[in-house]
């Protein structure tokens, strides 16, 4: 073992007890925490990917109220599942959860396996989520390395390698595997996560004055906290201009189900077109749908950022005469209550959901 690695291990060993003690005294009260329930841990960790804790709380409570166990998740109708997830985004997460739930029912009698490698074999569960479930729910001493943990460890050790590289994440996993306490792996992993979320924060200056392990932190000692972690710049997102149409006949709004594959697969959307349409183009398109437009007005512009693309949207609200006959292109009219109860509309269209109340 190289001298630097020996020093890192020695220093990281020193943080285990004070960090774990700090966590036990200062941890936030969260609906999935300290429940001794592997399913709760799994659901919360999937929801927390790309989503803030405060935003997740009501979704978690609603989800667990309707789907209290793995068996109920496995058999939940797709449209109801999408409605429960509506607003959280990244819908492939919950689709993969349901596929994994079916695996668990078929292979493990409806219980998440108490084995890290078997957890990894489940659809949608990667090394971090498997580590979180194994350590928190089953007290298996394996690390759970997410963005918060990467930030904490690279600051502690002044690791200047690119954390987006798999080899660097693997190295940090190994460092934590060597020091994780056998009797309290879940508390230690959650302590690292909590420290990263509440103290060793990503934006703005870290709150080093209240950090329980600052005396061990090399970045703090050298005054270079904000230089870590090192992360390669992401490729710039492509920009896509779209025109969104809120078409209503007085009591209902026009919707369409998106294709079963691709972006926002299987969710419901307002009619929308690639590119920016003029009023004249919009009215022509509405007539092509088999509708008779009576009134049109512009709505505020909006944008939505996906991981790889950014939608920049202009929008119109169009009032139409009541429909006689069928709409074209798989569109249909949906009432306000029907939409609220059954049709999951993604947050990409969030700026225009309030107009459903005007139908």
VOBA-1610 file (N, C-alpha, C; in pm, whole numbers, padded with zeros to 5 digits, always signed):
BEGIN
Unk+00084-00120+00000Unk+00000+00000+00000Unk+00088+00125+00000Unk+00060+00221-00087Unk+00138+00343-00097Unk+00119+00429+00028Unk+00218+00516+00054Unk+00213+00602+00172Unk+00088+00689+00177Unk+00050+00747+00061Unk-00069+00833+00057Unk-00195+00754+00092Unk-00202+00631+00043Unk-00318+00547+00074Unk-00324+00512+00222Unk-00207+00487+00281Unk-00202+00457+00425Unk-00248+00578+00506Unk-00203+00697+00464Unk-00244+00819+00533Unk-00394+00843+00520Unk-00448+00820+00399Unk-00592+00836+00377Unk-00671+00742+00467Unk-00628+00616+00471Unk-00702+00518+00551Unk-00696+00553+00699Unk-00578+00595+00744Unk-00564+00632+00885Unk-00653+00750+00920Unk-00655+00851+00833Unk-00737+00968+00859Unk-00885+00934+00855Unk-00927+00855+00754Unk-01068+00818+00741Unk-01113+00734+00861Unk-01024+00651+00913Unk-01057+00575+01034Unk-01092+00667+01150Unk-01023+00780+01154Unk-01042+00875+01264Unk-01180+00940+01261Unk-01243+00949+01144Unk-01370+01021+01135Unk-01489+00933+01171Unk-01471+00802+01174Unk-01586+00711+01186Unk-01669+00740+01310Unk-01607+00743+01426Unk-01683+00759+01550Unk-01742+00898+01566Unk-01662+01005+01548Unk-01725+01138+01565Unk-01834+01167+01463Unk-01817+01117+01341Unk-01919+01140+01239Unk-02046+01063+01271Unk-02032+00938+01313Unk-02149+00857+01348Unk-02221+00915+01468Unk-02146+00960+01568Unk-02207+01022+01686Unk-02284+01149+01647Unk-02222+01231+01561Unk-02288+01354+01514Unk-02419+01321+01445Unk-02418+01219+01360Unk-02539+01181+01287Unk-02650+01141+01383Unk-02618+01060+01480Unk-02721+01011+01572Unk-02783+01125+01653Unk-02708+01231+01675Unk-02759+01343+01752Unk-02830+01448+01665Unk-02798+01452+01536Unk-02845+01562+01451Unk-02926+01521+01328Unk-02949+01393+01308Unk-03016+01348+01186Unk-03157+01405+01175Unk-03195+01431+01051Unk-03330+01479+01025Unk-03432+01367+01046Unk-03551+01406+01085Unk-03660+01309+01095Unk-03725+01299+00957Unk-03716+01181+00898Unk-03769+01158+00764Unk-03861+01037+00767Unk-03966+01035+00686Unk-04067+00928+00697Unk-04015+00789+00667Unk-03903+00778+00597Unk-03848+00646+00565Unk-03733+00607+00656Unk-03691+00697+00741Unk-03572+00673+00823Unk-03608+00601+00953Unk-03520+00510+00996Unk-03535+00435+01122Unk-03663+00352+01125Unk-03705+00302+01010Unk-03828+00222+01002Unk-03799+00072+00997Unk-03671+00036+00983Unk-03633-00105+00975Unk-03713-00177+00866Unk-03722-00111+00750Unk-03805-00162+00641Unk-03729-00145+00510Unk-03684-00255+00453Unk-03602-00250+00331Unk-03679-00189+00214Unk-03808-00215+00207Unk-03891-00159+00100Unk-03894-00007+00109Unk-03912+00047+00230Unk-03911+00192+00248Unk-03777+00252+00205Unk-03669+00185+00244Unk-03536+00234+00205Unk-03523+00236+00054Unk-03565+00131-00011Unk-03557+00121-00157Unk-03638+00232-00225Unk-03765+00244-00186Unk-03851+00346-00247Unk-03792+00485-00228Unk-03748+00515-00108Unk-03695+00650-00080Unk-03569+00677-00160Unk-03480+00579-00169Unk-03354+00602-00241Unk-03379+00623-00390Unk-03475+00553-00447Unk-03506+00574-00589Unk-03570+00711-00609Unk-03660+00749-00521Unk-03724+00881-00532Unk-03623+00994-00516Unk-03525+00975-00429Unk-03429+01081-00398Unk-03326+01103-00508Unk-03322+01015-00607Unk-03232+01037-00720Unk-03282+01158-00799Unk-03200+01260-00809Unk-03231+01382-00885Unk-03344+01465-00823Unk-03382+01438-00697Unk-03495+01509-00637Unk-03462+01545-00492Unk-03500+01666-00450Unk-03471+01713-00315Unk-03554+01638-00210Unk-03497+01628-00089Unk-03563+01557+00020Unk-03701+01614+00049Unk-03712+01747+00061Unk-03840+01808+00097Unk-03946+01781-00010Unk-03904+01775-00136Unk-03999+01747-00243Unk-04044+01601-00240Unk-03956+01512-00195Unk-03987+01369-00196Unk-04086+01331-00086Unk-04082+01397+00029Unk-04162+01354+00145Unk-04309+01327+00112Unk-04383+01422+00052Unk-04525+01393+00026Unk-04544+01283-00077Unk-04454+01273-00175Unk-04464+01165-00273Unk-04444+01030-00206Unk-04345+01023-00119Unk-04318+00897-00048Unk-04440+00855+00033Unk-04496+00947+00110Unk-04611+00913+00195Unk-04730+00866+00111Unk-04754+00934+00000Unk-04866+00896-00086Unk-04842+00759-00149Unk-04718+00737-00196Unk-04682+00612-00261Unk-04697+00494-00165Unk-04645+00509-00044Unk-04650+00401+00054Unk-04793+00377+00102Unk-04872+00483+00111Unk-05011+00467+00151Unk-05087+00381+00051Unk-05059+00401-00079Unk-05128+00324-00183Unk-05060+00190-00210Unk-04927+00186-00203Unk-04852+00063-00233Unk-04763+00031-00114Unk-04818-00028-00010Unk-04745-00044+00117Unk-04638-00153+00117Unk-04637-00237+00012Unk-04537-00344+00010Unk-04502-00381-00134Unk-04407-00470-00147Unk-04356-00508-00279Unk-04463-00576-00363Unk-04546-00658-00299Unk-04651-00727-00373Unk-04747-00628-00439Unk-04787-00524-00366Unk-04881-00426-00423Unk-04815-00346-00535Unk-04686-00319-00523Unk-04615-00251-00631Unk-04610-00339-00756Unk-04587-00466-00737Unk-04572-00558-00851Unk-04699-00565-00936Unk-04816-00551-00874Unk-04941-00570-00948Unk-05013-00438-00978Unk-04953-00326-00944Unk-05019-00197-00965Unk-05036-00169-01114Unk-05155-00129-01160Unk-05174-00093-01301Unk-05081+00022-01341Unk-05031+00017-01464Unk-04929+00113-01507Unk-04976+00258-01495Unk-05098+00286-01539Unk-05143+00425-01537Unk-05156+00478-01394Unk-05197+00394-01302Unk-05203+00436-01162Unk-05063+00460-01107Unk-04969+00374-01146Unk-04831+00389-01102Unk-04771+00520-01153Unk-04796+00551-01279Unk-04746+00675-01336Unk-04810+00796-01267Unk-04936+00785-01231Unk-05004+00895-01163Unk-04945+00918-01024Unk-04910+00811-00955Unk-04847+00824-00824Unk-04711+00892-00834Unk-04644+00872-00947Unk-04510+00927-00968Unk-04514+01066-01034Unk-04631+01108-01076Unk-04644+01232-01152Unk-04580+01349-01079Unk-04490+01420-01149Unk-04422+01534-01091Unk-04280+01505-01045Unk-04248+01378-01020Unk-04113+01342-00978Unk-04016+01335-01096Unk-04070+01308-01214Unk-03983+01300-01332Unk-03905+01170-01338Unk-03826+01156-01445Unk-03743+01035-01464Unk-03829+00909-01440Unk-03933+00895-01521Unk-04033+00790-01498Unk-03978+00649-01518Unk-03865+00637-01586Unk-03806+00503-01600Unk-03770+00446-01463Unk-03748+00534-01364Unk-03715+00486-01230Unk-03827+00399-01174Unk-03950+00447-01183Unk-04060+00372-01122Unk-04098+00251-01209Unk-04078+00262-01339Unk-04101+00144-01424Unk-04003+00033-01387Unk-03878+00071-01367Unk-03778-00029-01327Unk-03809-00085-01188Unk-03860+00000-01100Unk-03899-00049-00967Unk-04005-00158-00977Unk-04102-00136-01065Unk-04207-00236-01078Unk-04152-00366-01138Unk-04063-00353-01236Unk-04000-00473-01292Unk-03921-00548-01185Unk-03850-00473-01101Unk-03776-00536-00992Unk-03870-00600-00891Unk-03983-00534-00862Unk-04080-00589-00768Unk-04133-00723-00818Unk-04157-00732-00947Unk-04203-00860-01005Unk-04095-00966-00989Unk-03968-00927-01014Unk-03856-01020-00991Unk-03853-01068-00847Unk-03870-00975-00754Unk-03861-01008-00612Unk-03973-01103-00571Unk-04094-01078-00622Unk-04207-01168-00591Unk-04181-01307-00647Unk-04129-01313-00769Unk-04108-01443-00835Unk-03988-01519-00780Unk-03882-01447-00743Unk-03757-01513-00706Unk-03727-01514-00556Unk-03783-01415-00481Unk-03745-01400-00341Unk-03866-01392-00248Unk-03977-01448-00291Unk-04096-01457-00207Unk-04143-01320-00157Unk-04122-01218-00240Unk-04173-01086-00207Unk-04089-01005-00110Unk-03965-01050-00083Unk-03878-00977+00010Unk-03747-00940-00060Unk-03703-00817-00040Unk-03574-00777-00095Unk-03464-00867-00037Unk-03380-00924-00122Unk-03278-01018-00073Unk-03177-00951+00020Unk-03132-01026+00118Unk-03032-00977+00214Unk-02892-01009+00163Unk-02865-00965+00042Unk-02737-00997-00022Unk-02706-00887-00123Unk-02589-00825-00111Unk-02553-00713-00196Unk-02555-00751-00344Unk-02495-00864-00380Unk-02488-00903-00520Unk-02627-00935-00576Unk-02712-00996-00495Unk-02848-01026-00541Unk-02929-00897-00558Unk-02907-00801-00471Unk-02972-00671-00487Unk-02929-00606-00618Unk-02801-00617-00650Unk-02749-00560-00775Unk-02811-00624-00898Unk-02859-00746-00886Unk-02916-00816-01001Unk-03057-00767-01035Unk-03116-00687-00947Unk-03253-00640-00967Unk-03256-00519-01060Unk-03358-00510-01141Unk-03372-00404-01240Unk-03370-00267-01172Unk-03283-00178-01221Unk-03281-00041-01173Unk-03204-00017-01044Unk-03145-00123-00988Unk-03069-00107-00864Unk-02919-00115-00896Unk-02851-00002-00876Unk-02707+00004-00897Unk-02632-00011-00766Unk-02504+00016-00769Unk-02419-00009-00653Unk-02457+00081-00534Unk-02490+00206-00561Unk-02527+00294-00450Unk-02655+00246-00382Unk-02760+00222-00461Unk-02888+00182-00402Unk-02876+00047-00332Unk-02803-00047-00393Unk-02781-00176-00329Unk-02708-00159-00196Unk-02608-00071-00195Unk-02534-00046-00071Unk-02621+00018+00036Unk-02708+00110-00006Unk-02797+00176+00091Unk-02894+00075+00152Unk-02957-00007+00070Unk-03052-00107+00121Unk-02980-00206+00212Unk-02867-00259+00165Unk-02794-00362+00240Unk-02749-00309+00376Unk-02693-00187+00378Unk-02636-00135+00503Unk-02743-00081+00598Unk-02842-00009+00544Unk-02942+00055+00630Unk-03045-00045+00679Unk-03096-00129+00589Unk-03204-00222+00626Unk-03152-00352+00685Unk-03034-00398+00638Unk-02986-00530+00678Unk-02853-00529+00753Unk-02798-00411+00777Unk-02673-00395+00852Unk-02558-00474+00792Unk-02555-00481+00662Unk-02444-00544+00591Unk-02337-00437+00568Unk-02212-00460+00607Unk-02110-00355+00599Unk-02056-00333+00457Unk-02137-00264+00376Unk-02094-00225+00241Unk-02118-00076+00226Unk-02034-00005+00150Unk-02052+00140+00134Unk-02168+00172+00041Unk-02217+00295+00053Unk-02320+00348-00037Unk-02270+00485-00083Unk-02214+00488-00203Unk-02144+00608-00250Unk-02229+00684-00352Unk-02284+00797-00308Unk-02357+00885-00399Unk-02280+01016-00414Unk-02341+01116-00475Unk-02274+01242-00498Unk-02232+01312-00369Unk-02319+01304-00266Unk-02284+01364-00138Unk-02160+01300-00078Unk-02154+01168-00084Unk-02042+01096-00026Unk-01913+01124-00104Unk-01922+01127-00236Unk-01805+01159-00318Unk-01750+01297-00281Unk-01838+01393-00262Unk-01794+01528-00227Unk-01726+01530-00091Unk-01784+01464+00007Unk-01727+01461+00142Unk-01589+01396+00140Unk-01579+01280+00077Unk-01453+01206+00081Unk-01343+01277+00003Unk-01376+01334-00113Unk-01272+01403-00190Unk-01223+01528-00118Unk-01309+01593-00040Unk-01264+01708+00039Unk-01179+01662+00158Unk-01222+01556+00223Unk-01145+01503+00336Unk-01003+01466+00294Unk-00991+01402+00177Unk-00862+01348+00133Unk-00791+01436+00031Unk-00853+01547-00008Unk-00802+01632-00117Unk-00770+01548-00241Unk-00868+01469-00280Unk-00856+01385-00399Unk-00892+01468-00522Unk-00795+01492-00608Unk-00815+01580-00724Unk-00849+01505-00852Unk-00885+01377-00841Unk-00922+01300-00959Unk-01068+01329-00996Unk-01101+01305-01122Unk-01235+01331-01175Unk-01334+01228-01119Unk-01430+01274-01039Unk-01524+01180-00976Unk-01621+01118-01075Unk-01626+01168-01198Unk-01713+01107-01298Unk-01654+00979-01356Unk-01529+00953-01327Unk-01464+00832-01376Unk-01496+00714-01284Unk-01532+00603-01345Unk-01569+00484-01268Unk-01456+00439-01176Unk-01332+00448-01224Unk-01218+00403-01144Unk-01206+00482-01015Unk-01238+00612-01020Unk-01229+00696-00901Unk-01338+00658-00801Unk-01458+00637-00850Unk-01567+00593-00761Unk-01535+00458-00698Unk-01476+00369-00777Unk-01438+00237-00725Unk-01332+00250-00616Unk-01238+00341-00637Unk-01133+00365-00538Unk-01192+00416-00407Unk-01288+00509-00416Unk-01350+00563-00295Unk-01435+00457-00226Unk-01504+00374-00302Unk-01577+00262-00243Unk-01483+00173-00163Unk-01365+00146-00220Unk-01266+00060-00152Unk-01218+00127-00023Unk-01193+00257-00028Unk-01151+00328+00092Unk-01254+00317+00204Unk-01381+00332+00168Unk-01487+00326+00268Unk-01513+00183+00314Unk-01495+00086+00225Unk-01510-00055+00263Unk-01412-00092+00373Unk-01293-00032+00369Unk-01189-00064+00466Unk-01217-00009+00605Unk-01304+00093+00614Unk-01324+00157+00745Unk-01467+00148+00797Unk-01561+00099+00717Unk-01701+00100+00757Unk-01720+00016+00883Unk-01787+00069+00984Unk-01803-00006+01109Unk-01899-00124+01095Unk-01856-00238+01136Unk-01935-00361+01119Unk-02066-00354+01198Unk-02065-00287+01311Unk-02184-00285+01396Unk-02283-00174+01359Unk-02238-00078+01279Unk-02329+00033+01244Unk-02305+00082+01102Unk-02309-00007+01003Unk-02281+00038+00866Unk-02386+00134+00812Unk-02512+00112+00848Unk-02618+00200+00799Unk-02606+00340+00854Unk-02579+00351+00984Unk-02563+00484+01044Unk-02442+00556+00984Unk-02333+00484+00960Unk-02215+00549+00904Unk-02241+00598+00762Unk-02304+00513+00679Unk-02335+00556+00542Unk-02430+00676+00541Unk-02530+00671+00626Unk-02624+00783+00633Unk-02558+00909+00690Unk-02460+00890+00778Unk-02387+01004+00833Unk-02310+01076+00722Unk-02245+01000+00635Unk-02173+01061+00522Unk-02271+01135+00431Unk-02385+01072+00401Unk-02486+01136+00316Unk-02540+01263+00381Unk-02570+01255+00511Unk-02627+01369+00584Unk-02527+01484+00590Unk-02401+01451+00613Unk-02298+01553+00617Unk-02289+01625+00482Unk-02294+01547+00374Unk-02288+01606+00240Unk-02410+01689+00207Unk-02526+01649+00257Unk-02650+01721+00227Unk-02667+01847+00310Unk-02621+01845+00435Unk-02651+01953+00529Unk-02532+02043+00563Unk-02411+01992+00552Unk-02293+02067+00596Unk-02192+02085+00483Unk-02147+01975+00427Unk-02046+01978+00321Unk-02117+01994+00186Unk-02185+02107+00172Unk-02284+02126+00065Unk-02218+02155-00070Unk-02291+02127-00180Unk-02234+02142-00314Unk-02233+02284-00366Unk-02336+02366-00330Unk-02342+02501-00384Unk-02316+02601-00273Unk-02239+02702-00308Unk-02199+02796-00205Unk-02088+02739-00119Unk-02054+02808-00014Unk-01945+02763+00073Unk-01993+02654+00168Unk-01913+02548+00187Unk-01950+02446+00286Unk-01952+02506+00426Unk-02035+02449+00513Unk-02052+02503+00649Unk-01950+02440+00743Unk-01824+02470+00716Unk-01714+02405+00788Unk-01716+02435+00937Unk-01772+02549+00975Unk-01773+02586+01117Unk-01854+02490+01202Unk-01949+02417+01142Unk-02029+02322+01220Unk-01998+02177+01182Unk-01893+02155+01106Unk-01859+02019+01062Unk-01795+01941+01177Unk-01845+01821+01207Unk-01791+01743+01319Unk-01654+01680+01290Unk-01609+01683+01164Unk-01481+01619+01130Unk-01386+01717+01061Unk-01407+01846+01080Unk-01324+01945+01009Unk-01176+01935+01046Unk-01148+01892+01171Unk-01007+01884+01213Unk-00929+01779+01135Unk-01001+01687+01069Unk-00935+01584+00989Unk-00933+01618+00841Unk-01009+01720+00801Unk-01033+01748+00659Unk-00917+01826+00597Unk-00851+01764+00503Unk-00734+01827+00441Unk-00772+01950+00360Unk-00886+01946+00292Unk-00928+02062+00214Unk-00958+02180+00305Unk-01017+02154+00422Unk-01044+02261+00519Unk-00914+02317+00574Unk-00822+02230+00607Unk-00695+02273+00664Unk-00617+02360+00565Unk-00623+02324+00436Unk-00549+02400+00334Unk-00628+02519+00280Unk-00759+02525+00316Unk-00843+02635+00268Unk-00891+02619+00125Unk-00892+02496+00074Unk-00929+02471-00065Unk-01058+02389-00077Unk-01149+02405+00018Unk-01271+02323+00018Unk-01348+02330-00113Unk-01358+02450-00168Unk-01444+02469-00285Unk-01378+02420-00415Unk-01254+02373-00406Unk-01187+02317-00524Unk-01227+02171-00547Unk-01299+02113-00451Unk-01336+01972-00460Unk-01488+01958-00450Unk-01544+01855-00513Unk-01477+01754-00596Unk-01443+01808-00735Unk-01352+01739-00800Unk-01317+01770-00938Unk-01409+01689-01029Unk-01472+01759-01122Unk-01569+01692-01209Unk-01555+01747-01350Unk-01541+01657-01448Unk-01531+01700-01588Unk-01661+01769-01629Unk-01648+01870-01712Unk-01766+01942-01758Unk-01854+01852-01844Unk-01986+01862-01822Unk-02079+01786-01903Unk-02091+01847-02042Unk-02126+01762-02136Unk-02155+01813-02270Unk-02278+01904-02263Unk-02276+02010-02343Unk-02390+02101-02341Unk-02515+02033-02395Unk-02629+02069-02337Unk-02756+02010-02382Unk-02797+02071-02515Unk-02866+01991-02594Unk-02923+02045-02717Unk-03052+02120-02681Unk-03083+02222-02758Unk-03202+02305-02736Unk-03309+02266-02837Unk-03432+02245-02787Unk-03543+02209-02875Unk-03657+02307-02851Unk-03697+02377-02956Unk-03809+02471-02946Unk-03939+02397-02976Unk-04040+02419-02891Unk-04167+02350-02909Unk-04282+02448-02886Unk-04396+02418-02948Unk-04519+02494-02927Unk-04621+02401-02861Unk-04669+02442-02744Unk-04764+02362-02665Unk-04902+02423-02681Unk-05002+02337-02700Unk-05139+02383-02724Unk-05233+02330-02616Unk-05292+02422-02541Unk-05393+02386-02442Unk-05529+02408-02509Unk-05585+02301-02563Unk-05708+02308-02643Unk-05825+02261-02557Unk-05928+02347-02543Unk-06038+02317-02451Unk-06173+02352-02515Unk-06273+02273-02476Unk-06406+02296-02534Unk-06507+02348-02431Unk-06456+02393-02315Unk-06547+02444-02213Unk-06555+02355-02093Unk-06539+02225-02111Unk-06543+02133-01996Unk-06427+02033-01999Unk-06360+02018-02111Unk-06255+01917-02125Unk-06134+01976-02197Unk-06022+01905-02187Unk-05896+01947-02247Unk-05843+01834-02335Unk-05783+01869-02447Unk-05729+01769-02539Unk-05596+01716-02485Unk-05584+01583-02480Unk-05462+01516-02438Unk-05428+01406-02537Unk-05307+01353-02523Unk-05266+01237-02601Unk-05166+01157-02519Unk-05169+01026-02533Unk-05071+00940-02468Unk-04947+00930-02556Unk-04829+00953-02495Unk-04705+00945-02571Unk-04672+00799-02602Unk-04585+00777-02701Unk-04547+00639-02737Unk-04489+00563-02618Unk-04490+00432-02626Unk-04445+00347-02516Unk-04295+00342-02497Unk-04220+00398-02591Unk-04074+00400-02578Unk-04024+00543-02603Unk-03905+00572-02548Unk-03846+00703-02571Unk-03874+00799-02457Unk-03848+00927-02480Unk-03864+01030-02379Unk-04008+01038-02330Unk-04025+01037-02197Unk-04158+01047-02133Unk-04253+00938-02182Unk-04200+00819-02201Unk-04276+00709-02260Unk-04402+00678-02180Unk-04514+00666-02253Unk-04639+00623-02193Unk-04711+00725-02108Unk-04658+00847-02099Unk-04725+00951-02021Unk-04818+01032-02111Unk-04895+01121-02050Unk-04993+01199-02126Unk-04940+01342-02146Unk-04980+01402-02257Unk-04929+01535-02291Unk-05036+01619-02358Unk-05015+01750-02352Unk-05091+01841-02436Unk-05040+01827-02580Unk-05123+01856-02678Unk-05070+01860-02815Unk-04951+01957-02820Unk-04846+01917-02886Unk-04731+02006-02899Unk-04659+01976-03029Unk-04595+02079-03081Unk-04530+02067-03212Unk-04386+02116-03202Unk-04301+02050-03279Unk-04161+02092-03285Unk-04152+02226-03357Unk-04079+02321-03298Unk-04066+02454-03357Unk-04168+02551-03299Unk-04148+02678-03325Unk-04240+02781-03278Unk-04344+02810-03387Unk-04471+02795-03350Unk-04581+02818-03444Unk-04639+02959-03423Unk-04680+03020-03532Unk-04754+03146-03525Unk-04900+03115-03493Unk-04978+03218-03463Unk-05121+03199-03438Unk-05188+03134-03559Unk-05153+03180-03677Unk-05213+03126-03799Unk-05183+02978-03813Unk-05057+02939-03788Unk-05020+02798-03797Unk-05092+02714-03692Unk-05106+02770-03571Unk-05176+02698-03465Unk-05321+02674-03503Unk-05388+02776-03551Unk-05529+02762-03587Unk-05547+02661-03699Unk-05455+02660-03795Unk-05461+02563-03904Unk-05444+02421-03851Unk-05350+02403-03757Unk-05325+02271-03699Unk-05448+02223-03622Unk-05511+02313-03545Unk-05629+02277-03467Unk-05742+02232-03559Unk-05758+02301-03671Unk-05861+02260-03767Unk-05829+02123-03826Unk-05700+02095-03847Unk-05661+01965-03901Unk-05693+01851-03804Unk-05705+01885-03675Unk-05744+01784-03576Unk-05894+01755-03580Unk-05967+01833-03660Unk-06112+01815-03668Unk-06188+01905-03574Unk-06124+02014-03528Unk-06185+02103-03431Unk-06213+02240-03492Unk-06307+02312-03431Unk-06346+02445-03479Unk-06302+02548-03375Unk-06188+02617-03398Unk-06138+02713-03299Unk-06225+02838-03291Unk-06252+02882-03167Unk-06334+03000-03143Unk-06252+03117-03089Unk-06142+03084-03021Unk-06068+03187-02948Unk-05926+03137-02926Unk-05827+03225-02933Unk-05688+03187-02909Unk-05617+03298-02833Unk-05534+03259-02739Unk-05450+03357-02669Unk-05315+03293-02637Unk-05214+03378-02629Unk-05081+03329-02595Unk-05071+03308-02444Unk-04996+03203-02405Unk-04966+03176-02265Unk-04819+03206-02239Unk-04778+03218-02114Unk-04637+03247-02085Unk-04543+03138-02139Unk-04426+03181-02179Unk-04324+03086-02223Unk-04277+03002-02104Unk-04220+02888-02135Unk-04169+02800-02030Unk-04051+02721-02084Unk-03976+02661-01993Unk-03870+02570-02037Unk-03860+02454-01940Unk-03809+02343-01989Unk-03788+02226-01904Unk-03656+02161-01944Unk-03576+02128-01843Unk-03443+02072-01869Unk-03443+01923-01838Unk-03416+01842-01939Unk-03391+01700-01923Unk-03240+01682-01910Unk-03196+01559-01889Unk-03052+01536-01871Unk-02973+01570-01998Unk-03033+01552-02115Unk-02959+01565-02241Unk-03017+01670-02335Unk-03132+01725-02298Unk-03201+01817-02390Unk-03278+01919-02310Unk-03297+02036-02367Unk-03376+02141-02302Unk-03489+02183-02395Unk-03610+02174-02345Unk-03726+02221-02420Unk-03750+02368-02386Unk-03761+02451-02490Unk-03801+02590-02472Unk-03937+02605-02541Unk-04037+02635-02460Unk-04175+02625-02508Unk-04245+02760-02512Unk-04314+02784-02620Unk-04416+02888-02623Unk-04550+02816-02630Unk-04655+02881-02588Unk-04782+02808-02574Unk-04901+02897-02607Unk-05010+02829-02643Unk-05137+02897-02672Unk-05249+02821-02602Unk-05347+02895-02558Unk-05472+02837-02513Unk-05575+02862-02621Unk-05642+02753-02663Unk-05738+02764-02772Unk-05873+02709-02725Unk-05976+02790-02732Unk-06111+02744-02703Unk-06175+02698-02834Unk-06240+02582-02829Unk-06299+02526-02951Unk-06446+02494-02926Unk-06520+02482-03035Unk-06660+02439-03025Unk-06664+02295-02978Unk-06774+02256-02915Unk-06788+02118-02867Unk-06770+02022-02982Unk-06709+01910-02951Unk-06670+01815-03055Unk-06788+01726-03096Unk-06804+01711-03225Unk-06894+01609-03279Unk-06809+01512-03359Unk-06800+01389-03312Unk-06717+01291-03382Unk-06584+01270-03313Unk-06492+01201-03381Unk-06364+01162-03323Unk-06255+01261-03359Unk-06162+01281-03263Unk-06042+01358-03291Unk-05944+01274-03373Unk-05855+01340-03444Unk-05754+01268-03521Unk-05626+01253-03439Unk-05532+01171-03488Unk-05397+01156-03433Unk-05393+01110-03288Unk-05488+01024-03247Unk-05488+00965-03113Unk-05514+01064-03000Unk-05561+01184-03032Unk-05596+01279-02928Unk-05735+01248-02874Unk-05760+01292-02750Unk-05893+01273-02691Unk-05920+01387-02593Unk-06048+01411-02566Unk-06087+01509-02466Unk-06094+01441-02329Unk-06036+01506-02226Unk-06041+01453-02089Unk-06092+01561-01995Unk-06185+01523-01907Unk-06236+01616-01808Unk-06134+01643-01699Unk-06157+01750-01623Unk-06061+01792-01521Unk-06042+01685-01413Unk-06151+01633-01357Unk-06139+01532-01251Unk-06079+01403-01305Unk-06119+01366-01425Unk-06065+01246-01489Unk-05914+01258-01506Unk-05869+01375-01548Unk-05725+01398-01567Unk-05652+01390-01434Unk-05707+01453-01331Unk-05643+01454-01201Unk-05630+01313-01142Unk-05726+01229-01171Unk-05728+01096-01110Unk-05653+00990-01190Unk-05649+01006-01323Unk-05602+00894-01405Unk-05485+00923-01498Unk-05466+01045-01541Unk-05369+01071-01647Unk-05246+01145-01593Unk-05132+01079-01598Unk-05007+01137-01550Unk-04947+01226-01658Unk-04944+01355-01629Unk-04884+01452-01721Unk-04749+01494-01663Unk-04640+01477-01735Unk-04507+01502-01679Unk-04484+01649-01646Unk-04388+01672-01556Unk-04357+01808-01511Unk-04301+01896-01622Unk-04262+01836-01734Unk-04219+01917-01849Unk-04328+02015-01890Unk-04454+01977-01867Unk-04567+02063-01902Unk-04624+02133-01779Unk-04546+02135-01671Unk-04595+02186-01543Unk-04648+02328-01547Unk-04587+02413-01630Unk-04630+02553-01636Unk-04772+02568-01689Unk-04824+02464-01755Unk-04954+02475-01820Unk-05062+02390-01754Unk-05025+02318-01647Unk-05124+02234-01580Unk-05235+02316-01514Unk-05203+02437-01471Unk-05305+02519-01403Unk-05421+02553-01495Unk-05398+02549-01626Unk-05506+02584-01719Unk-05608+02471-01732Unk-05574+02352-01679Unk-05673+02245-01676Unk-05794+02285-01594Unk-05771+02371-01494Unk-05882+02415-01408Unk-05981+02503-01483Unk-05938+02557-01597Unk-06025+02647-01673Unk-06113+02571-01772Unk-06092+02441-01781Unk-06172+02363-01877Unk-06316+02355-01830
//
